[in-house]
C-alpha cells in the first residue's frame, strides 16, 4: 500500500464548533507535504489525531492501514510545537532516552548532526539557546527511521539561519519512502521543499494539490495564493 495516511470524514470537536470537520485526505509515501493554514485552522488537531494524542469525534484516520495507537507508534515520528523534553538532561541522556523508546532511533545519525551544530554530548538542554533547543528536538525526531514524520511548526520562533538549518535537516534525513508533514503558516520559508500542499481553514480542507502543478495552474507562488485564500 502506497498510502501512509488516510482520513475519511474525519471530525474533531472539543465541545463547541468542530476544530476539524469532514476531512477527506490521502497522503502517499515519499512526499514532503505542507499543512498550511492560519492559527486556529485545525493543523495541530489533525497532527495530534494522526499521532494518537486525540481521538476522532467522527470518521476515521488511518496510518499505514491502522488506527493511531500502539501499532502506529513505531511508524510515526512527532515533533510538537512546544518544548517537551526534560531540560535537565544532556544530549547523551536524550539520545539514550530515544534509543530506549524507539527501536528505529539512529544514534550515530543524531551524533553526526549534533557535531555539525558544534554541540557536545555533555551539553544540557537547559543551557542551550532557544534556536539550539529547537534544533535538538528536530535532530532527535529526524534521527528515527520512521514512515511518517509529523512536524508541528518546526520553524516558528527561530531566526532565518536556524530555519535554513532546520529545512536542510528535514530534507536530508527523512527515511526512504517516508513522508514528512510540515505544519506552518510561514509558507515562503518552506515552499521550495514542498511536494504537496494542503490548505486548512476553519477545520476544513480548502485545497490539496501538487505544489508544482498548483504554481503552474495559478501562475503564482504557493505563498501568494495562500495570502489570497486567507486574506482577512
Backbone torsions as a table, in degrees:
resi	resn	phi	psi	omega
1	UNK	NA	126.9	-177.5
2	UNK	-86.7	-13.8	179.7
3	UNK	-81.9	132.4	177.1
4	UNK	-102.2	-29.7	179.6
5	UNK	-135.9	129.7	177.5
6	UNK	-132.3	129.4	172.2
7	UNK	-117.7	134.0	177.2
8	UNK	-130.2	112.5	179.3
9	UNK	56.6	31.9	-173.2
10	UNK	-71.1	130.7	178.0
11	UNK	-140.8	149.2	176.3
12	UNK	-143.6	128.5	176.7
13	UNK	-125.8	142.9	175.2
14	UNK	-103.6	17.0	179.4
15	UNK	115.3	-20.7	177.4
16	UNK	-113.0	-142.2	174.4
17	UNK	-58.5	148.1	-176.2
18	UNK	-67.4	129.8	175.4
19	UNK	-71.1	-32.1	171.0
20	UNK	-132.1	142.2	-175.0
21	UNK	-142.5	115.2	173.7
22	UNK	55.3	51.5	-179.9
23	UNK	-83.5	120.5	170.8
24	UNK	-116.3	117.7	-172.9
25	UNK	-153.9	135.0	174.3
26	UNK	-128.6	126.9	176.0
27	UNK	-117.0	133.1	-179.8
28	UNK	-95.8	168.9	-178.0
29	UNK	-74.6	155.2	173.7
30	UNK	76.5	26.7	-176.3
31	UNK	-123.6	152.0	168.3
32	UNK	-109.5	117.7	-171.0
33	UNK	-116.8	128.8	174.4
34	UNK	-91.0	119.7	174.2
35	UNK	-97.4	101.9	-163.2
36	UNK	-115.6	136.6	178.1
37	UNK	172.2	159.2	178.7
38	UNK	-69.8	170.6	175.2
39	UNK	-57.6	136.9	-180.0
40	UNK	86.4	6.4	-177.6
41	UNK	-83.0	-15.2	179.4
42	UNK	113.1	5.5	-176.4
43	UNK	-62.0	-50.9	-177.9
44	UNK	-65.9	-37.5	177.7
45	UNK	-60.3	-45.0	179.5
46	UNK	-62.5	-42.8	-179.8
47	UNK	-65.4	-40.1	179.4
48	UNK	-68.5	-34.3	174.7
49	UNK	-64.1	-42.7	179.7
50	UNK	-66.1	-28.8	-179.0
51	UNK	-90.4	-2.5	178.3
52	UNK	81.6	11.6	178.7
53	UNK	-82.5	-19.3	175.0
54	UNK	-129.0	158.6	174.7
55	UNK	-113.8	145.3	-177.5
56	UNK	-65.6	147.9	169.5
57	UNK	-78.7	-34.7	177.9
58	UNK	-153.6	161.8	179.0
59	UNK	74.3	-164.8	-178.3
60	UNK	-145.8	157.5	172.9
61	UNK	-133.8	134.2	-177.1
62	UNK	-125.3	137.4	174.0
63	UNK	-114.5	112.7	-177.2
64	UNK	52.7	37.9	176.0
65	UNK	89.5	-6.1	-177.7
66	UNK	-117.3	147.9	172.4
67	UNK	-66.0	143.2	179.6
68	UNK	-54.9	133.2	-177.9
69	UNK	171.2	-153.9	-176.1
70	UNK	-58.4	-38.4	-177.1
71	UNK	-66.1	-35.6	-173.9
72	UNK	-88.9	-9.5	-178.2
73	UNK	-59.4	-32.3	-179.2
74	UNK	-78.9	-5.4	-176.9
75	UNK	-109.0	-15.5	-173.2
76	UNK	-116.3	129.9	174.3
77	UNK	-114.1	122.3	-168.0
78	UNK	-119.3	130.4	174.0
79	UNK	-114.9	106.5	179.8
80	UNK	-71.9	170.8	-176.2
81	UNK	-90.8	16.8	179.4
82	UNK	-145.7	159.2	175.6
83	UNK	-59.4	135.2	-179.6
84	UNK	-138.9	-7.5	-178.1
85	UNK	-88.0	148.1	177.7
86	UNK	-62.7	119.0	-171.7
87	UNK	-77.2	-8.1	176.6
88	UNK	-81.0	-13.5	-178.2
89	UNK	-78.5	149.7	170.6
90	UNK	-94.0	176.1	-174.3
91	UNK	-64.4	-34.5	177.2
92	UNK	-63.3	-43.3	177.3
93	UNK	-60.2	-42.6	-177.4
94	UNK	-66.3	-38.5	177.4
95	UNK	-65.6	-39.3	176.7
96	UNK	-64.2	-39.8	178.5
97	UNK	-59.8	-48.2	180.0
98	UNK	-66.1	-36.9	178.8
99	UNK	-65.5	-35.5	178.3
100	UNK	-70.0	-36.4	-176.5
101	UNK	-83.3	-32.8	-170.8
102	UNK	-128.0	117.4	179.6
103	UNK	-64.7	-24.8	-176.8
104	UNK	-89.7	7.0	-178.8
105	UNK	-73.4	128.3	-178.4
106	UNK	-102.6	96.7	-176.5
107	UNK	-65.1	-35.2	179.7
108	UNK	-63.4	-40.6	177.6
109	UNK	-63.6	-43.3	179.5
110	UNK	-61.9	-45.3	179.5
111	UNK	-59.2	-41.7	-179.6
112	UNK	-62.1	-43.0	180.0
113	UNK	-69.9	-38.2	176.7
114	UNK	-63.0	-39.7	177.9
115	UNK	-61.9	-40.1	179.6
116	UNK	-64.7	-22.1	177.2
117	UNK	-92.7	2.4	-176.0
118	UNK	60.2	34.4	175.8
119	UNK	-102.7	140.5	-176.5
120	UNK	-103.6	152.6	179.2
121	UNK	-56.9	-26.6	-178.2
122	UNK	-86.7	-4.4	179.0
123	UNK	-67.7	129.1	177.9
124	UNK	-86.4	144.8	-176.7
125	UNK	-58.0	-40.5	-175.8
126	UNK	-69.3	-15.8	180.0
127	UNK	-89.1	-7.4	-175.8
128	UNK	-85.6	155.7	173.6
129	UNK	-67.8	164.4	178.8
130	UNK	-57.1	-43.8	179.9
131	UNK	-61.1	-42.5	-179.2
132	UNK	-73.2	-28.2	173.2
133	UNK	-66.5	-42.1	177.2
134	UNK	-60.8	-43.8	-179.1
135	UNK	-66.4	-37.8	179.3
136	UNK	-61.0	-45.2	179.1
137	UNK	-62.9	-39.8	179.4
138	UNK	-67.0	-43.6	179.0
139	UNK	-56.0	-46.6	-179.1
140	UNK	-64.4	-40.8	179.6
141	UNK	-64.5	-44.1	-175.6
142	UNK	-82.2	-6.0	178.3
143	UNK	-86.6	3.4	173.4
144	UNK	-92.1	147.5	176.0
145	UNK	-93.1	67.3	-174.3
146	UNK	-90.0	170.4	175.6
147	UNK	-96.7	-26.5	-179.4
148	UNK	-138.9	124.2	177.6
149	UNK	-108.1	121.9	-179.4
150	UNK	-111.3	108.7	-173.7
151	UNK	-114.7	110.5	-175.9
152	UNK	-96.3	107.7	180.0
153	UNK	52.0	56.2	-176.7
154	UNK	-71.1	-16.4	-179.4
155	UNK	-111.8	6.6	179.4
156	UNK	-72.3	131.0	173.2
157	UNK	80.6	10.3	176.6
158	UNK	-117.6	159.4	-175.7
159	UNK	-75.1	165.0	-176.2
160	UNK	-56.6	-37.8	179.0
161	UNK	-64.1	-40.4	177.7
162	UNK	-65.7	-37.7	177.5
163	UNK	-60.6	-42.5	178.8
164	UNK	-60.2	-43.8	179.2
165	UNK	-63.4	-43.4	-178.4
166	UNK	-61.5	-43.9	179.5
167	UNK	-65.5	-40.7	177.4
168	UNK	-62.0	-39.9	179.6
169	UNK	-64.1	-43.0	179.1
170	UNK	-63.0	-49.4	-176.4
171	UNK	-63.2	-39.9	-172.3
172	UNK	-86.5	-5.8	-169.1
173	UNK	-131.9	1.0	175.8
174	UNK	-78.9	145.7	-170.9
175	UNK	-69.6	154.9	178.8
176	UNK	-56.7	133.1	-177.2
177	UNK	69.0	7.2	173.4
178	UNK	-80.9	156.2	176.8
179	UNK	-117.8	138.0	179.5
180	UNK	-112.9	126.0	174.0
181	UNK	-109.6	118.8	-179.0
182	UNK	-110.6	113.0	176.6
183	UNK	-89.4	127.3	180.0
184	UNK	-166.1	161.0	167.4
185	UNK	-112.3	2.9	178.7
186	UNK	-96.3	74.6	-168.8
187	UNK	-66.4	-45.6	-173.8
188	UNK	-57.6	-32.3	-175.7
189	UNK	-74.1	-23.2	-175.8
190	UNK	-118.4	-4.9	-172.6
191	UNK	-54.4	-37.7	-174.0
192	UNK	-65.6	-19.4	-176.6
193	UNK	-100.7	-3.1	-171.3
194	UNK	-85.2	136.2	170.1
195	UNK	-90.8	-35.8	-178.8
196	UNK	-137.2	157.4	174.4
197	UNK	-130.9	143.0	173.3
198	UNK	-125.4	118.7	177.3
199	UNK	-94.7	124.4	175.2
200	UNK	-111.1	137.2	176.7
201	UNK	-146.4	123.7	179.9
202	UNK	52.0	40.0	175.5
203	UNK	79.7	5.8	-179.3
204	UNK	-122.1	150.0	175.7
205	UNK	-80.7	119.0	178.0
206	UNK	-88.9	-27.3	-175.3
207	UNK	-163.7	140.7	170.8
208	UNK	-140.2	117.5	-172.1
209	UNK	-152.4	155.2	165.6
210	UNK	-62.4	132.6	-173.2
211	UNK	-64.5	-44.9	-179.3
212	UNK	-65.3	-43.1	179.6
213	UNK	-63.6	-36.7	179.0
214	UNK	-64.6	-45.3	179.2
215	UNK	-62.4	-41.6	-179.9
216	UNK	-67.1	-42.6	-177.1
217	UNK	-68.2	-41.0	-175.0
218	UNK	-92.4	-16.4	-179.8
219	UNK	68.7	28.7	179.8
220	UNK	-155.5	167.4	-179.7
221	UNK	-71.1	161.3	174.6
222	UNK	-60.6	-39.4	-179.7
223	UNK	-62.2	-44.3	-180.0
224	UNK	-64.6	-40.3	178.7
225	UNK	-67.2	-39.7	177.4
226	UNK	-57.6	-43.8	-178.7
227	UNK	-64.1	-34.0	177.3
228	UNK	-69.4	-47.2	-176.1
229	UNK	-64.2	-37.5	-174.6
230	UNK	-106.1	20.8	177.7
231	UNK	-62.3	138.8	-180.0
232	UNK	-74.7	NA	NA
